[in-house]
Amino acid sequence: MPQYILKRVLYMIPTLFGLSLIAFMIIQLPPGDYVTSMIASMQDSGANVDPRQVERLREIYGFNDPIWLQYLKWIGGILTRGDFGYSFEWNRPVADLIWERMGSTLAISVAALLFVWAVALPIGIYSAVRRHSVGDYVFTFIGFIGLAVPNFILALALMYMSYRYFGQSVGGLFSPEYVDAPWSWGKFVDLLAHLWIPIIVIGTSGTAAMIRVIRANLSDELRKPYVITAKAKGLPEHKVVIKYPLRIALNPFVSAIGWVLPELVSGVTITAIVLNLPTAGPLLLRALISQDMYLAGSFILLMGVLTLVGMLISDLLLALLDPRIRFT
């Protein structure tokens, strides 16, 4: 296993280099740059634009440099100083903006992931063991609704119910009086009171999809000869299900880690905007719209890094969970 991990880490180095090139190319694809977007915004508001000022801004931001030189400056700063560049729109270092949002992003996404696992696992097992029962049909119907209803519609409905029936302020992670307050027990309780809406909204579609996957995989395993033989020998049903079939059916849960980590950054952007959540998704969207290239490129690069790390963790856990998988 140590050799396998070392080999995967070494493979990640050229892959990350390629990802950085792709990320920088993506943010260079739209016509113009941040100065172009800023000028268009000024002209829409009726302001006059001085061509000399435009040229001075391009020189300050380095947009007159060749693309390859801009890339070398950016990737060189990341490798030598951990400097991801400067955000033109926010007038702040990109690293500060990213890490400010990662705390709330991580809290919401991990809580939603735990919600998905806690709800989908028992329901998926029940639906597989009791196929075509009334409960199976009820959960299947609810699952289809969860897949069909857009997250932002569910967010609006829960926000209305929260305000209408519980008198709770909606939007954001804190009530107005706690937004700038130092951490305390009251602020923590207020966070929990606001956290349940994004958890349910973000986790609903994932829960519905995971229930279907667990039901299908476990149902397939329960029909295999080794399970039928174990039942014929008189083993209790819960032992027959948990010991081997469930371990194999859990593979999708573990393999999901590969896409869960990048989802921490870019996922559920529309829902975050509707709920006014201080997560990374809306910041990435705003950076792409305004062509804030260093901020957008750093987010794209971070998603690539998280994908590689997630896939490595997923592969290691799958090999430990399923003895049929071997490191090669």
HELIX and SHEET records of a PDB file:
HELIX    1   1 PRO A    2  GLN A   28  1                                  27    
HELIX    2   2 TYR A   34  ASP A   44  1                                  11    
HELIX    3   3 PRO A   51  TYR A   61  1                                  11    
HELIX    4   4 ILE A   67  ARG A   81  1                                  15    
HELIX    5   5 VAL A   94  VAL A  129  1                                  36    
HELIX    6   6 VAL A  134  ALA A  148  1                                  15    
HELIX    7   7 ASN A  151  PHE A  166  1                                  16    
HELIX    8   8 PRO A  176  TYR A  178  5                                   3    
HELIX    9   9 TRP A  185  LEU A  222  1                                  38    
HELIX   10  10 PRO A  225  ALA A  232  1                                   8    
HELIX   11  11 GLU A  237  LYS A  243  1                                   7    
HELIX   12  12 PRO A  245  ALA A  249  1                                   5    
HELIX   13  13 ASN A  251  SER A  255  1                                   5    
HELIX   14  14 ILE A  257  SER A  266  1                                  10    
HELIX   15  15 THR A  269  VAL A  274  1                                   6    
HELIX   16  16 ALA A  280  SER A  290  1                                  11    
HELIX   17  17 MET A  293  LEU A  321  1                                  29    
SHEET    1   A 2 TYR A  86  SER A  87  0                                        
SHEET    2   A 2 ARG A  92  PRO A  93 -1                                        
END                                                                             
